[in-house]
Amino acid sequence: MASQASCLRDVGTSLLILGLSLASVSFAKADEPVSTPNSPARFFAPAGPLLSLSPEELEIIKKRQREREAQDALRPKPPPPPTGIFSGDIVGEQFKSYYRMENAWHEIVNSEDVYVYAGVMTFDPTGHSTVINDPLIGPGVVIIQKGRPGEPNFRGKRLDTPTAVGSLRIIAAKGNILTLQSKQGNKFSLNVQTEELTPLGSR
């Protein structure tokens, strides 16, 4: 009986020691973050504090910004649009195939850009025929644009010759009065401010 009691005491002591060990492991685990099998903690590390830049790093960033601004200032500026009567590739690009422009005129009038394009329609505005595409017999046309495209004050107007006299070309400019001549020799006066196209006679 004595040996049996001693054995029971030894078993009890062992169980007590084992229980304390398990309790210490449980408490240690309780301090760690608990995550479920599909929680974000399994895949993503917790976000750390935001990085702050040192004064030296801020100065480097400012220096690079100043260098970029200096390089931009050294780049050549695009040339201003030509003034007076001019021709070239830029004439009539925006009109696609509806018109064939001979030349144009540009000035600053009342503090705004004014363009006048002169040419011919490539279609019959009356609808009797679909395509003319002949600068000698097509209807002459003038397009006036005031302001800059995309701005609220931008506006345009198209003026047609009374009869099909062929393509128009600007041949002279005096102030805001332009003189135009058609392929058939007809001359017209255009008042840019009043937007009136007036026949002057024929050849």
C-alpha positions in Angstrom: 0.0 0.0 0.0 2.9 2.4 0.8 4.5 1.7 -2.5 1.2 2.3 -4.3 0.7 5.6 -2.5 4.2 6.6 -3.4 3.5 5.8 -7.1 0.4 7.8 -7.0 2.2 10.8 -5.6 4.9 10.5 -8.3 2.2 10.4 -11.0 0.4 13.5 -9.5 3.7 15.4 -9.4 4.4 14.6 -13.0 0.9 15.7 -14.1 1.3 19.0 -12.1 4.7 19.7 -13.8 3.2 18.8 -17.2 0.2 21.1 -16.6 2.5 24.1 -15.7 4.5 23.5 -18.8 1.4 23.5 -21.0 0.1 26.6 -19.3 3.3 28.5 -19.9 3.2 27.5 -23.6 -0.4 28.7 -23.9 0.4 32.1 -22.3 3.3 32.5 -24.6 1.2 31.8 -27.7 -1.5 34.2 -26.5 0.9 37.1 -27.0 1.3 36.2 -30.7 -1.2 37.5 -33.3 -3.9 35.0 -34.0 -5.0 34.4 -37.6 -7.5 32.3 -39.2 -6.5 30.0 -42.1 -7.7 32.5 -44.7 -7.0 35.8 -42.9 -4.9 38.5 -44.6 -2.3 38.1 -41.8 -1.3 34.8 -43.3 -0.3 36.5 -46.6 0.6 40.1 -45.8 2.9 41.5 -43.3 1.5 44.2 -41.0 2.1 47.8 -42.4 5.0 49.5 -40.8 5.3 53.2 -40.0 5.4 55.7 -42.8 8.9 56.5 -44.0 10.1 60.1 -43.4 12.7 61.8 -45.6 15.7 63.3 -44.1 16.7 66.9 -44.8 19.5 65.7 -47.1 17.0 63.5 -49.1 14.6 66.4 -49.4 17.4 68.7 -50.7 18.3 66.1 -53.4 14.7 66.0 -54.6 14.5 69.8 -54.8 17.8 69.9 -56.7 16.5 67.4 -59.3 13.3 69.4 -59.6 15.3 72.6 -60.3 17.5 70.8 -62.9 14.3 69.6 -64.7 12.9 73.1 -64.7 16.2 74.5 -66.0 16.2 71.9 -68.9 12.6 72.8 -69.8 13.5 76.5 -69.9 16.3 75.7 -72.4 14.1 73.8 -74.8 13.2 75.9 -77.9 9.8 77.4 -77.8 7.5 76.6 -80.8 7.4 79.4 -83.3 4.3 81.7 -83.1 1.8 81.3 -85.9 2.6 83.3 -89.0 0.8 86.6 -89.5 -0.3 88.2 -92.8 -0.9 86.0 -95.9 0.7 82.6 -95.8 0.4 79.2 -97.4 1.9 75.8 -96.7 1.1 72.5 -95.2 -0.8 73.9 -92.2 -3.4 75.6 -94.5 -6.6 73.7 -94.4 -5.4 70.6 -92.6 -8.4 70.6 -90.2 -10.9 70.8 -93.1 -10.2 67.2 -94.3 -11.6 66.6 -97.7 -14.5 69.0 -97.6 -12.5 72.0 -98.9 -9.3 72.6 -100.8 -7.6 75.7 -99.4 -5.3 77.9 -101.4 -3.9 80.1 -98.7 -4.8 81.9 -95.4 -4.4 85.1 -93.5 -3.8 85.5 -89.7 -3.7 88.6 -87.5 -4.5 89.6 -83.9 -7.7 91.6 -84.1 -9.2 93.0 -80.9 -6.8 90.9 -78.8 -7.9 87.6 -80.4 -6.5 85.4 -83.1 -8.3 85.7 -86.4 -7.8 83.3 -89.3 -9.2 83.5 -92.8 -8.9 80.5 -95.1 -9.7 80.8 -98.8 -10.3 78.0 -101.3 -12.9 75.9 -102.9 -15.6 73.4 -101.9 -15.0 69.9 -103.1 -18.8 69.2 -103.1 -21.9 70.9 -104.3 -23.6 72.8 -101.4 -27.0 72.6 -103.3 -26.9 68.9 -103.3 -27.4 68.6 -107.1 -24.1 66.7 -107.4 -22.0 64.9 -104.9 -18.4 65.8 -105.7 -17.0 68.6 -107.8 -13.3 68.5 -106.9 -12.4 71.0 -109.6 -10.7 74.2 -108.5 -11.7 76.0 -111.7 -15.5 75.5 -111.6 -16.2 74.7 -107.9 -17.9 77.2 -105.5 -15.4 79.6 -103.9 -15.4 79.6 -100.1 -14.0 81.6 -97.3 -13.8 80.4 -93.7 -13.3 82.9 -90.9 -12.2 81.6 -87.4 -12.0 83.9 -84.4 -10.5 82.8 -81.1 -8.6 79.6 -80.4 -10.1 76.1 -81.0 -11.2 74.5 -77.8 -11.7 77.8 -76.0 -15.3 79.1 -75.1 -15.0 82.2 -77.3 -14.0 80.2 -80.4 -16.4 80.7 -83.4 -16.3 80.2 -87.1 -18.2 81.3 -90.2 -18.3 80.1 -93.8 -18.9 82.5 -96.7 -19.7 81.2 -100.2 -19.4 83.0 -103.5 -22.7 83.8 -105.1 -21.8 81.7 -108.1 -19.3 78.9 -108.8 -16.3 81.0 -109.8 -13.6 78.6 -108.9 -11.2 78.5 -106.0 -10.5 81.7 -104.1 -7.0 83.0 -103.1 -6.1 85.9 -100.9 -4.0 88.3 -103.0 -3.8 91.4 -100.7 -4.5 92.6 -97.2 -4.9 96.2 -95.9 -5.8 96.3 -92.3 -8.8 94.1 -91.8 -9.9 94.3 -95.5 -8.7 91.4 -97.7 -8.8 91.2 -101.5 -9.5 87.7 -103.0 -9.4 86.5 -106.5 -11.0 83.4 -108.0 -9.6 81.0 -110.6 -11.9 82.5 -113.1 -10.6 86.0 -112.3 -13.4 87.3 -110.2 -12.4 89.6 -107.3 -13.9 90.0 -103.9 -13.4 92.2 -100.9 -13.7 90.6 -97.4 -14.3 92.7 -94.3 -12.9 90.6 -91.5 -14.7 92.5 -88.7 -18.2 92.6 -90.3 -17.6 89.2 -92.0 -19.0 90.4 -95.4 -17.8 89.1 -98.7 -18.5 91.6 -101.5 -17.9 91.1 -105.3 -15.6 93.6 -106.9 -16.0 92.6 -110.5 -14.6 90.1 -112.9 -11.6 90.0 -115.2 
